[in-house]
Structure formats: C-alpha cells, structure tokens
Amino acid sequence: MKGTILVVDDDRNMVKTLTAVLRVNGWQTLSAYSGEEAVQAASAAAVTAIVMDVKMPRMNGVEAFQAIRQARAR
C-alpha cells in the first residue's frame, strides 16, 4: 500500500467513487462526509493526504483544513 488518503465530501456518491479509484491504485482510504467528520478522522488516524470538497454545509473544506492543521501543530 502507498499510504492512506482521507476523502471528504458531503456527496456520498463522490466519496464512494473517489475511494474506489484510489483503492484500485493501491491507496488505503478513509471516508468522511462533513468537515467535522474530517477533523475527527484526521485526528484519529495518520493520513498521507486529504482530498476534500470545499463547499460543504456547517464546516466547509477550508475551515476543516485549518482545524486539522491546528490540531496537528500541537
């Protein structure tokens, strides 16, 4: 395996499609369906990269990215 990629989108079909493509190409994947879930998932597991939608309800992708960066800086 190459590593783990966190795929984040409020569109569950998009997450399903992207994770399928990544797995075929040798990546492990984690899925999240909101910015809040992304922050929790990135805090709970080591991820190599994050593929995240920017426009999501409540916490958008930019806010989630900032929260993940802050959590990792500690």
PDB file of N, CA, C, O and CB in Angstrom:
ATOM      1  N   MET A   1       0.823  -1.182   0.000  1.00  0.00           N
ATOM      2  CA  MET A   1       0.000   0.000   0.000  1.00  0.00           C
ATOM      3  C   MET A   1       0.876   1.258   0.000  1.00  0.00           C
ATOM      4  O   MET A   1       1.965   1.279   0.573  1.00  0.00           O
ATOM      5  CB  MET A   1      -0.941  -0.008   1.207  1.00  0.00           C
ATOM      6  N   LYS A   2       0.384   2.266  -0.637  1.00  0.00           N
ATOM      7  CA  LYS A   2       1.113   3.524  -0.767  1.00  0.00           C
ATOM      8  C   LYS A   2       0.950   4.423   0.453  1.00  0.00           C
ATOM      9  O   LYS A   2       1.852   5.203   0.760  1.00  0.00           O
ATOM     10  CB  LYS A   2       0.654   4.259  -2.002  1.00  0.00           C
ATOM     11  N   GLY A   3      -0.156   4.335   1.143  1.00  0.00           N
ATOM     12  CA  GLY A   3      -0.470   5.209   2.264  1.00  0.00           C
ATOM     13  C   GLY A   3      -1.973   5.321   2.400  1.00  0.00           C
ATOM     14  O   GLY A   3      -2.725   4.568   1.781  1.00  0.00           O
ATOM     15  N   THR A   4      -2.400   6.258   3.209  1.00  0.00           N
ATOM     16  CA  THR A   4      -3.825   6.430   3.464  1.00  0.00           C
ATOM     17  C   THR A   4      -4.260   7.833   3.061  1.00  0.00           C
ATOM     18  O   THR A   4      -3.636   8.824   3.440  1.00  0.00           O
ATOM     19  CB  THR A   4      -4.152   6.168   4.947  1.00  0.00           C
ATOM     20  N   ILE A   5      -5.339   7.899   2.287  1.00  0.00           N
ATOM     21  CA  ILE A   5      -5.910   9.171   1.870  1.00  0.00           C
ATOM     22  C   ILE A   5      -7.301   9.308   2.478  1.00  0.00           C
ATOM     23  O   ILE A   5      -8.131   8.405   2.375  1.00  0.00           O
ATOM     24  CB  ILE A   5      -5.965   9.279   0.320  1.00  0.00           C
ATOM     25  N   LEU A   6      -7.538  10.442   3.105  1.00  0.00           N
ATOM     26  CA  LEU A   6      -8.851  10.775   3.650  1.00  0.00           C
ATOM     27  C   LEU A   6      -9.645  11.491   2.566  1.00  0.00           C
ATOM     28  O   LEU A   6      -9.219  12.528   2.058  1.00  0.00           O
ATOM     29  CB  LEU A   6      -8.730  11.660   4.940  1.00  0.00           C
ATOM     30  N   VAL A   7     -10.802  10.936   2.214  1.00  0.00           N
ATOM     31  CA  VAL A   7     -11.666  11.524   1.195  1.00  0.00           C
ATOM     32  C   VAL A   7     -12.877  12.122   1.903  1.00  0.00           C
ATOM     33  O   VAL A   7     -13.582  11.436   2.643  1.00  0.00           O
ATOM     34  CB  VAL A   7     -12.100  10.459   0.120  1.00  0.00           C
ATOM     35  N   VAL A   8     -13.111  13.433   1.659  1.00  0.00           N
ATOM     36  CA  VAL A   8     -14.159  14.155   2.374  1.00  0.00           C
ATOM     37  C   VAL A   8     -15.074  14.869   1.379  1.00  0.00           C
ATOM     38  O   VAL A   8     -14.614  15.672   0.567  1.00  0.00           O
ATOM     39  CB  VAL A   8     -13.544  15.168   3.367  1.00  0.00           C
ATOM     40  N   ASP A   9     -16.356  14.574   1.448  1.00  0.00           N
ATOM     41  CA  ASP A   9     -17.342  15.259   0.614  1.00  0.00           C
ATOM     42  C   ASP A   9     -18.711  14.983   1.207  1.00  0.00           C
ATOM     43  O   ASP A   9     -18.958  13.890   1.716  1.00  0.00           O
ATOM     44  CB  ASP A   9     -17.265  14.792  -0.885  1.00  0.00           C
ATOM     45  N   ASP A  10     -19.607  15.966   1.148  1.00  0.00           N
ATOM     46  CA  ASP A  10     -20.961  15.739   1.636  1.00  0.00           C
ATOM     47  C   ASP A  10     -21.775  14.935   0.630  1.00  0.00           C
ATOM     48  O   ASP A  10     -22.874  14.483   0.952  1.00  0.00           O
ATOM     49  CB  ASP A  10     -21.653  17.070   1.931  1.00  0.00           C
ATOM     50  N   ASP A  11     -21.265  14.750  -0.566  1.00  0.00           N
ATOM     51  CA  ASP A  11     -21.893  13.912  -1.589  1.00  0.00           C
ATOM     52  C   ASP A  11     -21.343  12.483  -1.440  1.00  0.00           C
ATOM     53  O   ASP A  11     -20.214  12.195  -1.838  1.00  0.00           O
ATOM     54  CB  ASP A  11     -21.623  14.482  -3.043  1.00  0.00           C
ATOM     55  N   ARG A  12     -22.150  11.612  -0.869  1.00  0.00           N
ATOM     56  CA  ARG A  12     -21.692  10.248  -0.585  1.00  0.00           C
ATOM     57  C   ARG A  12     -21.290   9.479  -1.847  1.00  0.00           C
ATOM     58  O   ARG A  12     -20.381   8.650  -1.797  1.00  0.00           O
ATOM     59  CB  ARG A  12     -22.781   9.486   0.145  1.00  0.00           C
ATOM     60  N   ASN A  13     -21.944   9.739  -2.958  1.00  0.00           N
ATOM     61  CA  ASN A  13     -21.571   9.064  -4.204  1.00  0.00           C
ATOM     62  C   ASN A  13     -20.188   9.488  -4.673  1.00  0.00           C
ATOM     63  O   ASN A  13     -19.443   8.669  -5.212  1.00  0.00           O
ATOM     64  CB  ASN A  13     -22.598   9.353  -5.294  1.00  0.00           C
ATOM     65  N   MET A  14     -19.832  10.750  -4.480  1.00  0.00           N
ATOM     66  CA  MET A  14     -18.500  11.226  -4.845  1.00  0.00           C
ATOM     67  C   MET A  14     -17.446  10.546  -3.982  1.00  0.00           C
ATOM     68  O   MET A  14     -16.403  10.133  -4.489  1.00  0.00           O
ATOM     69  CB  MET A  14     -18.408  12.759  -4.699  1.00  0.00           C
ATOM     70  N   VAL A  15     -17.704  10.428  -2.699  1.00  0.00           N
ATOM     71  CA  VAL A  15     -16.768   9.745  -1.805  1.00  0.00           C
ATOM     72  C   VAL A  15     -16.599   8.298  -2.248  1.00  0.00           C
ATOM     73  O   VAL A  15     -15.480   7.790  -2.310  1.00  0.00           O
ATOM     74  CB  VAL A  15     -17.259   9.810  -0.336  1.00  0.00           C
ATOM     75  N   LYS A  16     -17.699   7.643  -2.551  1.00  0.00           N
ATOM     76  CA  LYS A  16     -17.653   6.248  -2.992  1.00  0.00           C
ATOM     77  C   LYS A  16     -16.820   6.102  -4.267  1.00  0.00           C
ATOM     78  O   LYS A  16     -15.997   5.192  -4.370  1.00  0.00           O
ATOM     79  CB  LYS A  16     -19.077   5.715  -3.226  1.00  0.00           C
ATOM     80  N   THR A  17     -17.029   6.987  -5.226  1.00  0.00           N
ATOM     81  CA  THR A  17     -16.291   6.926  -6.489  1.00  0.00           C
ATOM     82  C   THR A  17     -14.805   7.180  -6.280  1.00  0.00           C
ATOM     83  O   THR A  17     -13.968   6.424  -6.772  1.00  0.00           O
ATOM     84  CB  THR A  17     -16.855   7.937  -7.481  1.00  0.00           C
ATOM     85  N   LEU A  18     -14.479   8.232  -5.559  1.00  0.00           N
ATOM     86  CA  LEU A  18     -13.071   8.566  -5.340  1.00  0.00           C
ATOM     87  C   LEU A  18     -12.341   7.484  -4.553  1.00  0.00           C
ATOM     88  O   LEU A  18     -11.203   7.146  -4.879  1.00  0.00           O
ATOM     89  CB  LEU A  18     -12.957   9.892  -4.611  1.00  0.00           C
ATOM     90  N   THR A  19     -12.979   6.937  -3.525  1.00  0.00           N
ATOM     91  CA  THR A  19     -12.316   5.887  -2.757  1.00  0.00           C
ATOM     92  C   THR A  19     -12.098   4.637  -3.608  1.00  0.00           C
ATOM     93  O   THR A  19     -11.074   3.968  -3.467  1.00  0.00           O
ATOM     94  CB  THR A  19     -13.138   5.540  -1.513  1.00  0.00           C
ATOM     95  N   ALA A  20     -13.036   4.319  -4.480  1.00  0.00           N
ATOM     96  CA  ALA A  20     -12.871   3.158  -5.363  1.00  0.00           C
ATOM     97  C   ALA A  20     -11.676   3.351  -6.298  1.00  0.00           C
ATOM     98  O   ALA A  20     -10.873   2.437  -6.485  1.00  0.00           O
ATOM     99  CB  ALA A  20     -14.155   2.920  -6.186  1.00  0.00           C
ATOM    100  N   VAL A  21     -11.565   4.527  -6.875  1.00  0.00           N
ATOM    101  CA  VAL A  21     -10.445   4.817  -7.787  1.00  0.00           C
ATOM    102  C   VAL A  21      -9.110   4.764  -7.035  1.00  0.00           C
ATOM    103  O   VAL A  21      -8.138   4.193  -7.528  1.00  0.00           O
ATOM    104  CB  VAL A  21     -10.630   6.211  -8.453  1.00  0.00           C
ATOM    105  N   LEU A  22      -9.073   5.351  -5.863  1.00  0.00           N
ATOM    106  CA  LEU A  22      -7.836   5.356  -5.088  1.00  0.00           C
ATOM    107  C   LEU A  22      -7.427   3.951  -4.660  1.00  0.00           C
ATOM    108  O   LEU A  22      -6.245   3.608  -4.710  1.00  0.00           O
ATOM    109  CB  LEU A  22      -7.991   6.241  -3.865  1.00  0.00           C
ATOM    110  N   ARG A  23      -8.383   3.144  -4.246  1.00  0.00           N
ATOM    111  CA  ARG A  23      -8.078   1.768  -3.819  1.00  0.00           C
ATOM    112  C   ARG A  23      -7.545   0.931  -4.972  1.00  0.00           C
ATOM    113  O   ARG A  23      -6.619   0.142  -4.788  1.00  0.00           O
ATOM    114  CB  ARG A  23      -9.324   1.101  -3.231  1.00  0.00           C
ATOM    115  N   VAL A  24      -8.119   1.094  -6.154  1.00  0.00           N
ATOM    116  CA  VAL A  24      -7.630   0.371  -7.342  1.00  0.00           C
ATOM    117  C   VAL A  24      -6.175   0.737  -7.614  1.00  0.00           C
ATOM    118  O   VAL A  24      -5.409  -0.077  -8.131  1.00  0.00           O
ATOM    119  CB  VAL A  24      -8.508   0.692  -8.587  1.00  0.00           C
ATOM    120  N   ASN A  25      -5.798   1.968  -7.262  1.00  0.00           N
ATOM    121  CA  ASN A  25      -4.440   2.444  -7.496  1.00  0.00           C
ATOM    122  C   ASN A  25      -3.508   2.234  -6.307  1.00  0.00           C
ATOM    123  O   ASN A  25      -2.423   2.813  -6.257  1.00  0.00           O
ATOM    124  CB  ASN A  25      -4.474   3.896  -7.848  1.00  0.00           C
ATOM    125  N   GLY A  26      -3.929   1.404  -5.348  1.00  0.00           N
ATOM    126  CA  GLY A  26      -3.040   0.990  -4.269  1.00  0.00           C
ATOM    127  C   GLY A  26      -3.072   1.811  -2.993  1.00  0.00           C
ATOM    128  O   GLY A  26      -2.224   1.611  -2.123  1.00  0.00           O
ATOM    129  N   TRP A  27      -4.005   2.711  -2.853  1.00  0.00           N
ATOM    130  CA  TRP A  27      -4.116   3.519  -1.650  1.00  0.00           C
ATOM    131  C   TRP A  27      -5.135   2.932  -0.692  1.00  0.00           C
ATOM    132  O   TRP A  27      -6.129   2.342  -1.117  1.00  0.00           O
ATOM    133  CB  TRP A  27      -4.492   4.948  -2.003  1.00  0.00           C
ATOM    134  N   GLN A  28      -4.890   3.093   0.598  1.00  0.00           N
ATOM    135  CA  GLN A  28      -5.920   2.827   1.590  1.00  0.00           C
ATOM    136  C   GLN A  28      -6.714   4.111   1.715  1.00  0.00           C
ATOM    137  O   GLN A  28      -6.175   5.193   1.481  1.00  0.00           O
ATOM    138  CB  GLN A  28      -5.313   2.366   2.980  1.00  0.00           C
ATOM    139  N   THR A  29      -7.972   4.016   2.075  1.00  0.00           N
ATOM    140  CA  THR A  29      -8.782   5.226   2.183  1.00  0.00           C
ATOM    141  C   THR A  29      -9.581   5.265   3.476  1.00  0.00           C
ATOM    142  O   THR A  29      -9.939   4.235   4.047  1.00  0.00           O
ATOM    143  CB  THR A  29      -9.718   5.331   1.001  1.00  0.00           C
ATOM    144  N   LEU A  30      -9.845   6.470   3.911  1.00  0.00           N
ATOM    145  CA  LEU A  30     -10.788   6.750   4.984  1.00  0.00           C
ATOM    146  C   LEU A  30     -11.817   7.696   4.394  1.00  0.00           C
ATOM    147  O   LEU A  30     -11.491   8.498   3.519  1.00  0.00           O
ATOM    148  CB  LEU A  30     -10.078   7.366   6.265  1.00  0.00           C
ATOM    149  N   SER A  31     -13.043   7.615   4.855  1.00  0.00           N
ATOM    150  CA  SER A  31     -14.112   8.460   4.325  1.00  0.00           C
ATOM    151  C   SER A  31     -14.713   9.322   5.420  1.00  0.00           C
ATOM    152  O   SER A  31     -14.854   8.899   6.567  1.00  0.00           O
ATOM    153  CB  SER A  31     -15.199   7.607   3.672  1.00  0.00           C
ATOM    154  N   ALA A  32     -15.063  10.542   5.034  1.00  0.00           N
ATOM    155  CA  ALA A  32     -15.792  11.448   5.920  1.00  0.00           C
ATOM    156  C   ALA A  32     -16.783  12.219   5.062  1.00  0.00           C
ATOM    157  O   ALA A  32     -16.537  12.464   3.881  1.00  0.00           O
ATOM    158  CB  ALA A  32     -14.820  12.422   6.691  1.00  0.00           C
ATOM    159  N   TYR A  33     -17.904  12.599   5.664  1.00  0.00           N
ATOM    160  CA  TYR A  33     -18.980  13.224   4.906  1.00  0.00           C
ATOM    161  C   TYR A  33     -19.303  14.644   5.364  1.00  0.00           C
ATOM    162  O   TYR A  33     -20.330  15.206   4.984  1.00  0.00           O
ATOM    163  CB  TYR A  33     -20.211  12.382   5.001  1.00  0.00           C
ATOM    164  N   SER A  34     -18.420  15.221   6.184  1.00  0.00           N
ATOM    165  CA  SER A  34     -18.577  16.602   6.636  1.00  0.00           C
ATOM    166  C   SER A  34     -17.222  17.101   7.111  1.00  0.00           C
ATOM    167  O   SER A  34     -16.292  16.323   7.327  1.00  0.00           O
ATOM    168  CB  SER A  34     -19.650  16.716   7.773  1.00  0.00           C
ATOM    169  N   GLY A  35     -17.132  18.405   7.267  1.00  0.00           N
ATOM    170  CA  GLY A  35     -15.894  18.975   7.789  1.00  0.00           C
ATOM    171  C   GLY A  35     -15.591  18.488   9.189  1.00  0.00           C
ATOM    172  O   GLY A  35     -14.442  18.203   9.526  1.00  0.00           O
ATOM    173  N   GLU A  36     -16.631  18.394  10.001  1.00  0.00           N
ATOM    174  CA  GLU A  36     -16.451  17.923  11.380  1.00  0.00           C
ATOM    175  C   GLU A  36     -15.925  16.493  11.412  1.00  0.00           C
ATOM    176  O   GLU A  36     -15.028  16.174  12.192  1.00  0.00           O
ATOM    177  CB  GLU A  36     -17.775  18.010  12.151  1.00  0.00           C
ATOM    178  N   GLU A  37     -16.485  15.634  10.565  1.00  0.00           N
ATOM    179  CA  GLU A  37     -16.009  14.248  10.495  1.00  0.00           C
ATOM    180  C   GLU A  37     -14.570  14.191  10.001  1.00  0.00           C
ATOM    181  O   GLU A  37     -13.794  13.346  10.448  1.00  0.00           O
ATOM    182  CB  GLU A  37     -16.915  13.412   9.576  1.00  0.00           C
ATOM    183  N   ALA A  38     -14.208  15.077   9.088  1.00  0.00           N
ATOM    184  CA  ALA A  38     -12.837  15.120   8.572  1.00  0.00           C
ATOM    185  C   ALA A  38     -11.843  15.442   9.678  1.00  0.00           C
ATOM    186  O   ALA A  38     -10.786  14.818   9.775  1.00  0.00           O
ATOM    187  CB  ALA A  38     -12.720  16.153   7.447  1.00  0.00           C
ATOM    188  N   VAL A  39     -12.185  16.414  10.505  1.00  0.00           N
ATOM    189  CA  VAL A  39     -11.302  16.793  11.611  1.00  0.00           C
ATOM    190  C   VAL A  39     -11.130  15.619  12.568  1.00  0.00           C
ATOM    191  O   VAL A  39     -10.016  15.331  13.006  1.00  0.00           O
ATOM    192  CB  VAL A  39     -11.860  18.025  12.364  1.00  0.00           C
ATOM    193  N   GLN A  40     -12.221  14.947  12.891  1.00  0.00           N
ATOM    194  CA  GLN A  40     -12.144  13.783  13.783  1.00  0.00           C
ATOM    195  C   GLN A  40     -11.309  12.670  13.166  1.00  0.00           C
ATOM    196  O   GLN A  40     -10.457  12.090  13.841  1.00  0.00           O
ATOM    197  CB  GLN A  40     -13.548  13.262  14.106  1.00  0.00           C
ATOM    198  N   ALA A  41     -11.544  12.362  11.882  1.00  0.00           N
ATOM    199  CA  ALA A  41     -10.822  11.277  11.219  1.00  0.00           C
ATOM    200  C   ALA A  41      -9.336  11.582  11.117  1.00  0.00           C
ATOM    201  O   ALA A  41      -8.509  10.699  11.346  1.00  0.00           O
ATOM    202  CB  ALA A  41     -11.398  11.027   9.830  1.00  0.00           C
ATOM    203  N   ALA A  42      -8.984  12.813  10.779  1.00  0.00           N
ATOM    204  CA  ALA A  42      -7.583  13.190  10.645  1.00  0.00           C
ATOM    205  C   ALA A  42      -6.869  13.202  11.991  1.00  0.00           C
ATOM    206  O   ALA A  42      -5.655  13.010  12.058  1.00  0.00           O
ATOM    207  CB  ALA A  42      -7.470  14.554   9.989  1.00  0.00           C
ATOM    208  N   SER A  43      -7.621  13.425  13.055  1.00  0.00           N
ATOM    209  CA  SER A  43      -7.042  13.401  14.399  1.00  0.00           C
ATOM    210  C   SER A  43      -6.846  11.977  14.903  1.00  0.00           C
ATOM    211  O   SER A  43      -5.949  11.717  15.704  1.00  0.00           O
ATOM    212  CB  SER A  43      -7.927  14.174  15.367  1.00  0.00           C
ATOM    213  N   ALA A  44      -7.682  11.059  14.436  1.00  0.00           N
ATOM    214  CA  ALA A  44      -7.663   9.686  14.940  1.00  0.00           C
ATOM    215  C   ALA A  44      -6.714   8.768  14.168  1.00  0.00           C
ATOM    216  O   ALA A  44      -6.338   7.708  14.669  1.00  0.00           O
ATOM    217  CB  ALA A  44      -9.052   9.114  14.895  1.00  0.00           C
ATOM    218  N   ALA A  45      -6.324   9.163  12.952  1.00  0.00           N
ATOM    219  CA  ALA A  45      -5.501   8.271  12.127  1.00  0.00           C
ATOM    220  C   ALA A  45      -4.446   9.072  11.377  1.00  0.00           C
ATOM    221  O   ALA A  45      -4.639  10.248  11.069  1.00  0.00           O
ATOM    222  CB  ALA A  45      -6.380   7.480  11.130  1.00  0.00           C
ATOM    223  N   ALA A  46      -3.342   8.421  11.095  1.00  0.00           N
ATOM    224  CA  ALA A  46      -2.301   9.051  10.279  1.00  0.00           C
ATOM    225  C   ALA A  46      -2.713   8.966   8.817  1.00  0.00           C
ATOM    226  O   ALA A  46      -2.958   7.877   8.297  1.00  0.00           O
ATOM    227  CB  ALA A  46      -0.910   8.373  10.506  1.00  0.00           C
ATOM    228  N   VAL A  47      -2.787  10.106   8.163  1.00  0.00           N
ATOM    229  CA  VAL A  47      -3.153  10.127   6.754  1.00  0.00           C
ATOM    230  C   VAL A  47      -2.018  10.743   5.944  1.00  0.00           C
ATOM    231  O   VAL A  47      -1.340  11.664   6.401  1.00  0.00           O
ATOM    232  CB  VAL A  47      -4.471  10.911   6.537  1.00  0.00           C
ATOM    233  N   THR A  48      -1.824  10.229   4.750  1.00  0.00           N
ATOM    234  CA  THR A  48      -0.797  10.727   3.855  1.00  0.00           C
ATOM    235  C   THR A  48      -1.255  11.991   3.152  1.00  0.00           C
ATOM    236  O   THR A  48      -0.473  12.918   2.943  1.00  0.00           O
ATOM    237  CB  THR A  48      -0.421   9.666   2.836  1.00  0.00           C
ATOM    238  N   ALA A  49      -2.542  12.020   2.786  1.00  0.00           N
ATOM    239  CA  ALA A  49      -3.115  13.158   2.070  1.00  0.00           C
ATOM    240  C   ALA A  49      -4.608  13.229   2.346  1.00  0.00           C
ATOM    241  O   ALA A  49      -5.222  12.277   2.827  1.00  0.00           O
ATOM    242  CB  ALA A  49      -2.845  13.050   0.548  1.00  0.00           C
ATOM    243  N   ILE A  50      -5.176  14.395   2.025  1.00  0.00           N
ATOM    244  CA  ILE A  50      -6.611  14.600   2.178  1.00  0.00           C
ATOM    245  C   ILE A  50      -7.152  15.166   0.875  1.00  0.00           C
ATOM    246  O   ILE A  50      -6.623  16.143   0.345  1.00  0.00           O
ATOM    247  CB  ILE A  50      -6.927  15.549   3.378  1.00  0.00           C
ATOM    248  N   VAL A  51      -8.210  14.546   0.362  1.00  0.00           N
ATOM    249  CA  VAL A  51      -8.937  15.064  -0.790  1.00  0.00           C
ATOM    250  C   VAL A  51     -10.284  15.523  -0.239  1.00  0.00           C
ATOM    251  O   VAL A  51     -11.089  14.713   0.220  1.00  0.00           O
ATOM    252  CB  VAL A  51      -9.097  13.972  -1.955  1.00  0.00           C
ATOM    253  N   MET A  52     -10.522  16.863  -0.294  1.00  0.00           N
ATOM    254  CA  MET A  52     -11.696  17.386   0.399  1.00  0.00           C
ATOM    255  C   MET A  52     -12.442  18.408  -0.458  1.00  0.00           C
ATOM    256  O   MET A  52     -11.838  19.265  -1.103  1.00  0.00           O
ATOM    257  CB  MET A  52     -11.286  18.018   1.728  1.00  0.00           C
ATOM    258  N   ASP A  53     -13.751  18.294  -0.447  1.00  0.00           N
ATOM    259  CA  ASP A  53     -14.628  19.274  -1.073  1.00  0.00           C
ATOM    260  C   ASP A  53     -14.518  20.586  -0.297  1.00  0.00           C
ATOM    261  O   ASP A  53     -14.354  20.576   0.923  1.00  0.00           O
ATOM    262  CB  ASP A  53     -16.107  18.766  -1.116  1.00  0.00           C
ATOM    263  N   VAL A  54     -14.607  21.700  -0.997  1.00  0.00           N
ATOM    264  CA  VAL A  54     -14.545  22.991  -0.325  1.00  0.00           C
ATOM    265  C   VAL A  54     -15.922  23.410   0.170  1.00  0.00           C
ATOM    266  O   VAL A  54     -16.050  23.908   1.288  1.00  0.00           O
ATOM    267  CB  VAL A  54     -13.974  24.056  -1.262  1.00  0.00           C
ATOM    268  N   LYS A  55     -16.949  23.216  -0.642  1.00  0.00           N
ATOM    269  CA  LYS A  55     -18.300  23.657  -0.278  1.00  0.00           C
ATOM    270  C   LYS A  55     -19.075  22.524   0.389  1.00  0.00           C
ATOM    271  O   LYS A  55     -19.558  21.599  -0.263  1.00  0.00           O
ATOM    272  CB  LYS A  55     -19.060  24.159  -1.524  1.00  0.00           C
ATOM    273  N   MET A  56     -19.175  22.632   1.711  1.00  0.00           N
ATOM    274  CA  MET A  56     -19.944  21.673   2.492  1.00  0.00           C
ATOM    275  C   MET A  56     -20.726  22.460   3.533  1.00  0.00           C
ATOM    276  O   MET A  56     -20.289  23.535   3.946  1.00  0.00           O
ATOM    277  CB  MET A  56     -19.018  20.593   3.162  1.00  0.00           C
ATOM    278  N   PRO A  57     -21.879  21.943   3.968  1.00  0.00           N
ATOM    279  CA  PRO A  57     -22.655  22.649   4.998  1.00  0.00           C
ATOM    280  C   PRO A  57     -21.922  22.666   6.341  1.00  0.00           C
ATOM    281  O   PRO A  57     -21.026  21.859   6.589  1.00  0.00           O
ATOM    282  CB  PRO A  57     -24.035  21.993   5.167  1.00  0.00           C
ATOM    283  N   ARG A  58     -22.317  23.582   7.180  1.00  0.00           N
ATOM    284  CA  ARG A  58     -21.760  23.773   8.532  1.00  0.00           C
ATOM    285  C   ARG A  58     -20.278  24.155   8.467  1.00  0.00           C
ATOM    286  O   ARG A  58     -19.966  25.346   8.466  1.00  0.00           O
ATOM    287  CB  ARG A  58     -21.938  22.487   9.376  1.00  0.00           C
ATOM    288  N   MET A  59     -19.373  23.209   8.413  1.00  0.00           N
ATOM    289  CA  MET A  59     -17.930  23.480   8.354  1.00  0.00           C
ATOM    290  C   MET A  59     -17.449  23.170   6.939  1.00  0.00           C
ATOM    291  O   MET A  59     -17.460  22.016   6.513  1.00  0.00           O
ATOM    292  CB  MET A  59     -17.136  22.630   9.422  1.00  0.00           C
ATOM    293  N   ASN A  60     -17.024  24.213   6.210  1.00  0.00           N
ATOM    294  CA  ASN A  60     -16.583  23.969   4.837  1.00  0.00           C
ATOM    295  C   ASN A  60     -15.162  23.389   4.814  1.00  0.00           C
ATOM    296  O   ASN A  60     -14.523  23.251   5.856  1.00  0.00           O
ATOM    297  CB  ASN A  60     -16.640  25.276   4.017  1.00  0.00           C
ATOM    298  N   GLY A  61     -14.691  23.061   3.640  1.00  0.00           N
ATOM    299  CA  GLY A  61     -13.389  22.419   3.500  1.00  0.00           C
ATOM    300  C   GLY A  61     -12.221  23.263   3.982  1.00  0.00           C
ATOM    301  O   GLY A  61     -11.261  22.734   4.541  1.00  0.00           O
ATOM    302  N   VAL A  62     -12.295  24.570   3.770  1.00  0.00           N
ATOM    303  CA  VAL A  62     -11.221  25.459   4.223  1.00  0.00           C
ATOM    304  C   VAL A  62     -11.181  25.500   5.750  1.00  0.00           C
ATOM    305  O   VAL A  62     -10.109  25.431   6.352  1.00  0.00           O
ATOM    306  CB  VAL A  62     -11.412  26.887   3.649  1.00  0.00           C
ATOM    307  N   GLU A  63     -12.338  25.610   6.362  1.00  0.00           N
ATOM    308  CA  GLU A  63     -12.398  25.615   7.834  1.00  0.00           C
ATOM    309  C   GLU A  63     -11.913  24.284   8.404  1.00  0.00           C
ATOM    310  O   GLU A  63     -11.194  24.261   9.403  1.00  0.00           O
ATOM    311  CB  GLU A  63     -13.838  25.900   8.318  1.00  0.00           C
ATOM    312  N   ALA A  64     -12.297  23.189   7.778  1.00  0.00           N
ATOM    313  CA  ALA A  64     -11.862  21.866   8.233  1.00  0.00           C
ATOM    314  C   ALA A  64     -10.347  21.733   8.100  1.00  0.00           C
ATOM    315  O   ALA A  64      -9.685  21.223   9.004  1.00  0.00           O
ATOM    316  CB  ALA A  64     -12.572  20.751   7.429  1.00  0.00           C
ATOM    317  N   PHE A  65      -9.796  22.190   6.971  1.00  0.00           N
ATOM    318  CA  PHE A  65      -8.349  22.130   6.765  1.00  0.00           C
ATOM    319  C   PHE A  65      -7.623  22.927   7.844  1.00  0.00           C
ATOM    320  O   PHE A  65      -6.623  22.461   8.390  1.00  0.00           O
ATOM    321  CB  PHE A  65      -7.976  22.663   5.367  1.00  0.00           C
ATOM    322  N   GLN A  66      -8.116  24.122   8.157  1.00  0.00           N
ATOM    323  CA  GLN A  66      -7.496  24.941   9.190  1.00  0.00           C
ATOM    324  C   GLN A  66      -7.542  24.256  10.555  1.00  0.00           C
ATOM    325  O   GLN A  66      -6.573  24.305  11.312  1.00  0.00           O
ATOM    326  CB  GLN A  66      -8.182  26.298   9.265  1.00  0.00           C
ATOM    327  N   ALA A  67      -8.675  23.616  10.867  1.00  0.00           N
ATOM    328  CA  ALA A  67      -8.815  22.898  12.144  1.00  0.00           C
ATOM    329  C   ALA A  67      -7.864  21.707  12.202  1.00  0.00           C
ATOM    330  O   ALA A  67      -7.285  21.424  13.250  1.00  0.00           O
ATOM    331  CB  ALA A  67     -10.272  22.422  12.342  1.00  0.00           C
ATOM    332  N   ILE A  68      -7.703  21.014  11.087  1.00  0.00           N
ATOM    333  CA  ILE A  68      -6.786  19.869  11.034  1.00  0.00           C
ATOM    334  C   ILE A  68      -5.348  20.344  11.228  1.00  0.00           C
ATOM    335  O   ILE A  68      -4.584  19.730  11.973  1.00  0.00           O
ATOM    336  CB  ILE A  68      -6.928  19.109   9.686  1.00  0.00           C
ATOM    337  N   ARG A  69      -4.981  21.427  10.564  1.00  0.00           N
ATOM    338  CA  ARG A  69      -3.632  21.986  10.712  1.00  0.00           C
ATOM    339  C   ARG A  69      -3.355  22.396  12.144  1.00  0.00           C
ATOM    340  O   ARG A  69      -2.277  22.125  12.673  1.00  0.00           O
ATOM    341  CB  ARG A  69      -3.447  23.183   9.790  1.00  0.00           C
ATOM    342  N   GLN A  70      -4.323  23.050  12.777  1.00  0.00           N
ATOM    343  CA  GLN A  70      -4.146  23.467  14.175  1.00  0.00           C
ATOM    344  C   GLN A  70      -3.969  22.263  15.091  1.00  0.00           C
ATOM    345  O   GLN A  70      -3.114  22.269  15.976  1.00  0.00           O
ATOM    346  CB  GLN A  70      -5.345  24.306  14.640  1.00  0.00           C
ATOM    347  N   ALA A  71      -4.777  21.236  14.876  1.00  0.00           N
ATOM    348  CA  ALA A  71      -4.696  20.033  15.706  1.00  0.00           C
ATOM    349  C   ALA A  71      -3.350  19.334  15.547  1.00  0.00           C
ATOM    350  O   ALA A  71      -2.801  18.811  16.516  1.00  0.00           O
ATOM    351  CB  ALA A  71      -5.827  19.069  15.351  1.00  0.00           C
ATOM    352  N   ARG A  72      -2.825  19.327  14.335  1.00  0.00           N
ATOM    353  CA  ARG A  72      -1.534  18.671  14.087  1.00  0.00           C
ATOM    354  C   ARG A  72      -0.360  19.486  14.583  1.00  0.00           C
ATOM    355  O   ARG A  72       0.712  18.931  14.829  1.00  0.00           O
ATOM    356  CB  ARG A  72      -1.364  18.401  12.616  1.00  0.00           C
ATOM    357  N   ALA A  73      -0.532  20.784  14.736  1.00  0.00           N
ATOM    358  CA  ALA A  73       0.546  21.649  15.207  1.00  0.00           C
ATOM    359  C   ALA A  73       0.833  21.475  16.695  1.00  0.00           C
ATOM    360  O   ALA A  73       1.908  21.831  17.179  1.00  0.00           O
ATOM    361  CB  ALA A  73       0.205  23.090  14.924  1.00  0.00           C
ATOM    362  N   ARG A  74      -0.131  20.930  17.401  1.00  0.00           N
ATOM    363  CA  ARG A  74       0.024  20.746  18.872  1.00  0.00           C
ATOM    364  C   ARG A  74       0.917  19.615  19.210  1.00  0.00           C
ATOM    365  O   ARG A  74       1.144  19.337  20.387  1.00  0.00           O
ATOM    366  CB  ARG A  74      -1.306  20.517  19.532  1.00  0.00           C
TER     367      ARG A  74
END
